[in-house]
């Protein structure tokens, strides 16, 4: 028996991604012009990062649209993992951009050049407004979508470092501390790579069908076995279909009875799984006695056995 309630991205999520896409085309264009005129590597680095964000958000939007497609005979779980693939692709783009920024920053650190503080302040100010608005637009959806979360982290990082670049521009107006420029660029790279690593870990866990980090599979089993009418539970599988949907399957041992009498029990189990653990795609197999060795996890595939025998 099986029941589920899919949580898909809303049209408002798509609109917010589109607005952010436009903002992140205009902002870096202005910043690159300003960086070239002001001779600021930090400003150009921030602009390059913003251009990578434009590409990243475009990928996020395309993946969002693909992820809304219904399941098919060739993709029975639907296309929600397109957003996970987009998150990993975005990380790859960011890492490449970071390498470019780091190269230019290290070279400038040993050969600092004069920088126009006023132009840096003006261009960075535009970045603060645009990136701040973009981060605000994506903040709500970032809580339940790894794809949008990767885009949100791009925007938040850009906002924080646009602030840093602006402050450095203020310093240049009064002090010739041009070594701040490449130093800020290096800090940008460190911040970007730190966020990339968190996205890689989360996306890899989804693609490997790992148990969600915020769920305890033993606790799920204990709660199931406390439900009246359930004798035992074994062979549990718990994994994320996407960043917004959790799948679950198990064998449930019940007293010998007609199959129709398990309908109410099935509904009770599915409501508990959704309400207490956020599991929206449960698949339940009812049995009158435990099959195999009745362990928590299915060991047939791991030990080279036949999965059809349990």
N, C-alpha and C positions, 0 to 999 in steps of 0.2 A: 504494500500500500504506500501511497506517495502523495504528498501535497506540498504546495509551495506558493509563496507570494513574492514575486520579483520586485525589487526596488530599482527602478531605472532612473536615469538622469532626466530632469524636467527640461522643458523648452527654455525656461528662464536661465538654466545653466548654459545652454547653447548661446543665448543672447549675450550673457556676460562674457563668455569666451570671445565672441565676435567683437564686442566693444574693446576688450583688452587687446585683441589682435590689431585693431586700428591704432590704438594708442602706442603700441610697441613697434609700429612702423614709423610713426611721426617722431617720437622721442629720439631714437638713435640717429636719425637723419640730422636733426638739429645738433645733437651732441658731437657727431663726427665733424660737422662744419666748425663748431665751436672749438673742438679739440685741435683741429688743424690750424685754425687762426691763432689760438692761444698757445700752441705748442705743448699741450698737456697730454702726456701718455696715460695718466689716470682717467681723464675724460674720454679719450679714445677707447681705452680698455672697457670702460663702463658702457660706451656706445656699442662696441663689438658684442659685449655680453647681452645688451638689449636686442641686438639684431638676432642673436642666437635664441633669445626669448621669443621673438616674432616667429621664428621657425618652429620653436617648441610649442607655442600656443596654436599655431596652424595645425601641427600634428595632433595636438590634444583635441582640437575641434573636429578634425576628420575622424579621429578614433571615437570621439563622443557620438558622432552621427552613425558610425558603423556599429557601435555597441548597442544602439537602440533597435537594431534589426532583430526580428523574431528568430526563434530557433528553426532549424531546418533539418532535413534528413542527414545532411552531411556535417552539420554543427548542432548536435542535439542539445547542447547547453547554451546555444545562442552565440553572440559575438562580443560578449562583455569583456573578454580578455584582450580585445583589441586595445583597450585603454591601458592595460598593464604593459603591453608591448610598446605603446606610445611613450609611457613613462620611462622605459628602459632606453628607447631611442633618444628621448630628450636628454637623458643622462649622458649618453654618448656624445651628443652635440655639445653639451656643456663642458665635458672633459676636454674635447678638442679645442674649444674656445679658451679654456683655462690654460692650456699649453701655449697657445699663441700669446695670451696676455702675459704669462710668466716669462716667456722669452724676451719680450719687449721691455718688461719691467726690470729684469736683471741687467740687461744691456744699458738701460737708462740710469740704473742705480750707480754704475761705475762711471757714467758719462752724463751727469745731470745737465740740463739745458734750461735757459730762462723761460718762464711761463707767465702769461698774462692773467693775473688774478681776477680781474673784473669779468673777463669773458668766461672764465671757469665758473665763477659764481652764478652768472646768468644762465649758462647752459645746464649746470647742475641743478639750479632752481627749477627749470623746466622738467628735468628728470624726476625731481622730488614730487612734483604735482602729478605727473603722469603715472609714475610707478606707485605712488601712494594710492591713487584712485584705482589702479589695476589690482593691487593687493586687496583693497577693500571690496572690490567687485567679486573676487574669487574666494574670499575668506570663508563664507558660509558653506560653499560646496566642497571646500578642501577637507572638511571633517569626515566625509563619507566616500570620497573618490580619490584614489591614489593618483589617477591621471590629473585631476584638477589640483591636487595637493602639490604635484611636481611643478605645475604652472604657478601656483600661489607662492611656493618657495622661491622661484625665479624672481617674482615681483617683489617679494619682501626683501630679498637680498639686494635687489637693485635699488629699492627705496633707501635702505640703510646706508649703502655705499654712495648713493647720490648725496646723502646728507654729509658723509665723510668728505667727499670731493668738494662740496660747497665750503665746508669748514677750512679745507686746505687752501681753497681760493682766497678766503678771507685772510689767511695767514700770509699768502703771497703778496697781498696788498701792502703789508707792513714789514715783512721779513723775507729775505731771499733764500728761504729754506726749501729749495727745489727738490731736495732728496725725499721730501714727503710724498711727492708724486709717485715714484716707483714703489715706495713702501706701501702706499695705499693699494696699488695694483696687486702686490703680492698678498696683502690681507684679503682682497677680493677673491683671489684664487683659493686661498685656504677655506674661506667661508663657503664658496661654491662647492668645492670637493667634499667638504663635510656633509653638506646637504645631499650631494650625489650619492654618497655611501648609504645614507639612511633610505633613500629611494631604492637603491639596488637591493638592499636587504629585504625590504618589504615586497618588492616585485618578484624577487627570486622565490620567496616563501610561497607566494600565490602560484607561480608557475610550477613549483615542485609539489603542489598539493599538500603543503605542510599544515599541521594543525594551527589555527590562528593563535597568535601569542597571548591574546587576552582571554582564551578559553582553556579550561582544564578538562580533558576528555574523561578523566576518572570521576570528576565531579558530575559531569553529565550522566555517566553511568549510574552513579549513586542516586541521583535524583530520579532517574527513570525507574530504578528498582524499588523506590518507595511508593510508586503509584499503585493503588489497589488494582489487583487483577494481573500484575506483572510478576512472574516468578523469577525471572532473571533476564539479563541483557548481555550479549557478547558480540564479538566481531564488529567493533565500532570503527567507523571511518568519519573523519571530520576535516573538512577542507574548504577553502575559499574558491568559489567559481570566479569571482571578481572582487574588487575592493568593497563592493556593496552587497554581495550575496554570499551566504554561507550554506554549504551543502553538508548533509549528514546521512549516514546509512548505518543500520544495525539489525541484528536478529533479536527478536523479542520472544521470550518463552512465556506461554500462557497455558492455562488449563485446557484440556481437550474440549472443543466446542465448535459449533458451526462457524464458518468464516464470517457470516453476516453479523455475529454477535461481537466481533472485534471492532466494528465500525466506531462505536462510541469511545472505546479505549484508544483507538487510533486518533480520534479527534482530540482527546484529552492530552495525549502525548505531544501531538503537533502544536497545540496551543501553548503547552509548557515550554517546549523547545524555542518557540518564537518569542514568547513573553520574557523568559528568563535568560536566554542565551543568544537571541537574535538570529536563530537558525531558521531560514526561510525556505529551505529546499530539503525536507526530510524524506527518506525512503526507508520504510519499515518492512521487515520480513518476519511474519508471525510463525512460531513453531510450538509444538507441544512438548518438545524436549530439546535440550541443548545439542547442537550438532558439533562435530569435530571435538576439540578439547575444551570448548566453551570459554576460551580466554578473552581478555579485553580486546586484543588486536587480532586480526586475521593473519595467521602465520603460514597459510598454504603457499602463497606465492613466494614468500621469503625462503621457505624451506624446499622449494622445488616441487611441492605437491600439486595435486589437481584441484583447482578452485571449485570444480563442479561437485566435489565429494563432500563439501560441508554446507 
